[in-house]
């Protein structure tokens, strides 16, 4: 497995947000984490990215332990994180936002090639490369946030609620983009409130409930699981 979480715990003061969570992400495909608000999904991604310290357990990437590393070192290892809410730089242009994603890379030729590839993924960003990020729609900003993460040349992409607040048409477009990224060899860890979409996109799934993994298995199996259908798929 490329990325492994072993019995990790994260606490906010006296409250345990994650209570011994173990997960594994292979070197290809899409793994999704579903669950209700407050279940610990975002905390899991933040722990992987070094934004939340562990109080127990360990995280390994390509066999090496990464928990305890600074977030920029984790990016340098090859883990890119697109946070919930997009968080683009509103007063930078599209191209300037994208280039911030490559701030740790030193090979300028490779960076320019990545920019070409991102514009290939997202033709709309290419059309708007000189436009201020603040003037873009929510869906376009989500594309920009994903493109910025891809500029780091990641080996794993963490996506937190990429469909949140988007129109149904844009949700489908983002789903298509996630599939294309995975198909080009970048494993994706997808946190999604839209469990239907997540389970249809992913190959493997985890269900988080109050900081615990309560179910895991092939996404197609969980899609047909009675508890999952009642709790997350509207029956």
Secondary structure, 3 states (H helix, E strand, C coil): CCEEEEEEEEEECCEEEEEEEEEEECCCCEEEEECCCCCCHHHHHHHHCCCCCCCEEEEEECCEECCCCCHHHHHHHCEEEECCCCCCCCCCEHHHHHHHCCCCCCCHHHHHHHHHHHHHHCHHHHHCCCCEHHHCCHHHHHHHHHHHHHCCCCCEEEEECCCCCCCHHHHHHHHHHHHHHHHCCCEEEEECCCHHHHHHHCCEEEEEECCEEEEEEEHHHHHCCHHHHHHHCCC
